[in-house]
Amino acid sequence: MVSFGSLTVALLGLCALEQSQAFAPLGSRRSSSYLSMSTMADVAWTPSIKTGERDEIFGPIEQYCENLYEVQRRKTRTVTCGPIKFGSDHPIVRQTMATTDTSDVDASIEQIIRCADEGFDLVRITVQGRREADAAMKIREGLFKKGYDIPLCADMHFQPKVALMVADAVEKIRINPGNFVDGRKSFEEKVYETEEDYFSERQFLYEALGPLVEKCKDLGRCMRIGTNHGSLSARVLSYYGDTPRGMVESALECADICRSLDYHNFVFSMKASNPLVMVQSYRLLAAEMYRMGWDYPLHLGVTEAGEGEDGRMKSAIGIGTLLADGLGDTIRVSLTEDPEYEYAPCNRLADVAAGELATNEDSKTRQKAVSTYVDTRDITSFARRSGDLPAQVEGDVVDVRGFLNRDGSVLSYVKPEMFSAENAPYLYQELGCKTAVGMPFKDIATSDSIFMRTIPPSSDTAARTAIRRLIEVSVGVIVPAAELEKDPLPNAVALMSLKEALAKNGELPTGSIRMAISIDGSESEDDLATVKDLDPMTVLISPSSDLSPLHSTRRVFEIFKKNDITANVIHHYVASTKDTNELALQMGTKVGAHLTDGNGDGILVEPVGDAESLSLDVLRRTSFGLLQGSRMRSTKTEFVSCPSCGRTLFDLQDTTAAIQEATGHLPGVTIAVMGCIVNGPGEMADADFGYVGTIPGKVDLYYGKEVVRKSIPNEEAVDALVDLIKSYDMWQDKEEDAEESESEAVATA
């Protein structure tokens, strides 16, 4: 017997018959109970947040997750979507989105089957109009005939009537509160004199959403109330601004209508391309549900994450952080790649989250092993803790101010053999240095400091000279104090454990210029408080293997806050994988969870085992990618790139690659590449320039929120984008690489 999805050939005929009975022809079913509700008077709207009424009734926001000190899934109701179930009593659901034109039924069926075979539990398809709604029914029937019962979700924007039709064909409807009714792409603020004026416009939402809710209720369909940061309505933008609060309130209005019609088979999502906005929005929504006694599941995703390691990194920062809080019941990793390739990172994040739950004995033991502390993080707002930077003092013979960076530091692990005469020129390149006549100089993405567990002996003149050249251009060299005591290195930063630093009263080895302290999270609160008096240049935190890294690190930051310790803190991450995609997921999940809280001033990745095969350059670039994905330090062009879908009006993967090739060398510049108009203009608010498909074969270009060039032919659009960037004086030419022969000749001189 051959298996297909969750059906078998032997049961195909019976199952297909049973399923077809649940999917009547489009528009053949009508809801009757909605007709009895002709006004908004029966809707129990959530009390106002602006007037303080919500606080008066439900109390202040307090809890946002099940447990601050253990990883426990937030308790939710079960929401049914065909053969799958969302909720805390069920495994995390993995889903993706088809990129085919939905009206191409055969191509859509084939791609959905590939996704199901890959392991996905659900596939979303675009439904722009009646033609796609008709196709959705044929796709559903075609999948049943081939033995696949994987549920489908219709992605709806702008079209309430089409949503009513397609509810006959699919198991789930995603509505976007920002454009389901109000699809205006206007950024002109409308002034609401009173809250009543703002609330009065709910009538439009009520009239459009009510019939769909009733139909979903009658047919047993599932719904996702999916707010998107890039497509908030003009109404919400005018009243709440482009904020997490606006995203939450937009979703709550839709939920109020659902609840008043006694429909509860829905989930929420709060997607954004900015992981910090995404995390804050989900936490805020979860906190609101906790205080109001709601228990609806959450679908997690970072929208327009991009492709490759950057896309995986941003997704891991956002999704991984929330899963570590116990939030999230279904996830999607949105990549500018074919949907099948989303499964591996999606599945990996879900597996990592499952492994960290306190229901696992090992994880619970590590979480329980963390000493008691009080978690005081404020999830209603974001503020980055800013650690102290090295200051120049009298007697310093080198400039220590560049050893760390105010926007986030990258430290690189270096082995002593890398400083040999033949290797030094290549090491400079791997560290991201510019070179001139063989001498290294710092560039925008040069490692700020390096970390060495052992150093070349002072008798190795060539190696010591290469190290000295780095220090002279303000690259810090951090070395264990024990090594420096055996063989001093002038102007090195001496690394000591906290216990060692206390025993030596902070005394530095001969020749050292500053001190760094390493901690592992097991230190007592009294000992951690002494960091203030020791005044290290930086603190490297690498949690002990017998402690939960998440909670032990949070404890350290809480103790530092309690004792007004403003020392610079670098996350020292020990990597053991040689897979760069896996490395991005690990770093985004483990370290990104702290950076999204604003805790941490940089990253040091130390490779061990298989990871030692990774080049220093790869580790450095991935580290800078983590900082940029966490909205700290921008060292390359930031791309906000949608994952493609049936609405996409050009080849998104090829176009994105062409744009990256032409513009990827512009640090501090953000470019949004959007396949269609749905989220495009909204995401322009988070980008300097936008490249948005409008009609087949034509592209509009944006500067910020404003369309500045319209209907550019696809074949001319990339060059036009470059010209646009130049016209705003944000362009710089690519620099030619230094001649390797010259670098080698001078470096060995």
PERAKA-V82774 format. One line per field, one symbol per residue. ss: DSSP state (H for helix, E for strand, C for the rest). phi: phi as a letter, one per 20 degrees, with the letter a starting at -180 (. if undefined). psi: psi as a letter, one per 40 degrees, with the letter a starting at -180 (. if undefined). A space follows every 50 residues. Layout:
# PERAKA-V82774
ss: ???
phi: ???
psi: ???
This chain:
# PERAKA-V82774
ss: CCEECCEEHHHHHHHHHHHHHCCCCCCCCCCCHHHHCCCHHHCCCCCCCC CCHHHHHHCCCCCCCCCCCCCCCCCCCCEEECCEEECCCCCCEEEEECCC CCCCHHHHHHHHHHHHHHCCCEEEEECCCHHHHHHHHHHHHHHHHCCCCC EEEEEECCCHHHHHHHCCCCCEEEECCCCCCCCCCCCCCCCCCCHHHHHH CHHHHHHHHHHHHHHHHHHCCEEEEEEEHHHCCHHHHHHHCCCHHHHHHH HHHHHHHHHHCCCCCEEEEEEECCHHHHHHHHHHHHHHHHHHCCCCCEEE CECCECCHHHHHHHHHHHHHHHHHCCCCCEECCCCCCCHHHHHHHHHHHH HHHHHHCCCCHHHHHHHHCCCCCCCCCCCCCCCCCCCCCCCCCCCCCCCH HHHCCCCCEEEEECCHHHHCCCCHHHHHHHCCCEEECCEEECCCCCCCEE EECCCCCCCCHHHHHHHHHHHHCCCEEEEEHHHHHHCCCCCCEEEEEHHH HHHCCCCCCCCCCEEEEEECCCCCHHHHHCHHHHCCCEEEECCCCCCCHH HHHHHHHHHHHHCCCCCCEEEEEEECCCCHHHHHHHHHHHCHHHHCCCCC CEEEEEECHHHHHCCHHHHHHHHHHHHHHCCCCCCCCEEEECCCCCCCCC CHHHHHHHHHHHHCCCCCCEEEEECCHHHHHHHHHHCCEEEEEEECCEEE EEECCEEEEEEEEHHHHHHHHHHHHHHCCCCCCCCCCCCHHHHHHHHCC
phi: .eeclddcgfdgfffffffffecfggmfdcedffffddcefeeefggfef enffffednffcecbfbfdcecfffcfedecmedcdqfecffeecbcfdf fgfeffffffffffffffpfebcececeafgffffffffffffgfenddg fdceedcmcgffffffffdcebddddgfcfdeefeddffdeefcffffff ffgffffeegffgfffffemeecdedfcgecffgffgfednecgffffff ffgffgfgffeldceccdbcebeegffffffffffffffffemebefcdd aeelfoclffffffffffffffffeneocbcceecebgggfffgffffff fffffefffeffffffffffffbdedfdeebdbefdffdfdfcgofdcee fefcdfepddddecefffefgfeggffgfffnfecclneecfdfcegfbc ccfccffffeffffffffffffdmefcdcggfffffbgcgmeeeecffff fffelmfefgnfdbdcddccneffffffffgffflffbdedcgffecfff fffgfgffffffdledffcdfededcdeefffffffffffegfeffendp drbcddeclgfffffgfffffffffffffemdcecbfeddcfemafefdb fffffffffffecfddfnddceddfbegdggffffdceccccfdcgnccd dddmedfdbdleggfdfffffgfffffdldebffeffffffffffffef
psi: hhihbeiiddeddddddddddegiiheeiihddddeheiedehgihiidd eedddddeiihcheidheeihhhhhiihhhgbeihiieeiihhhiahiei hdegddddddddddddddeidihiiihdaddddddddddddddddefheh iihhhhhegddddddedddieihhihddeddgehfhehhhhhdidddddd eeddddddddddddddddefiiihggihdefiiddddddeigiddddddd ddddddddddefhefiiiigiiehdddddddddddddddddefifiihhi ihifdaiaddddddddddddddddeehheiihhhigiiddeedddddddd dddddeieehddddddddehihihheiheeihhhhhiiihihiheheihe dedihdehihhhhhideeeiddddddddddeeiiihfehiiiadfihdii hhdiiiieegddddddddddddffhihhihddddddgihhfihhhiiddd dddefehiiheidiiihhieeeiidddddeddddfidihhhgiieeihdd ddddddddddddefhfihhhhhhhieiehddddddddddddddddeeehi eahhhhhibdeeeiiddddddddddddddefchheihhhhhieiaeehei hdddddddddddeefghehhhhhheaedecddeddeidiihhhdiheiii hihbehhdhifhideedddddddddddefeiiiiiiiihdddddddde.
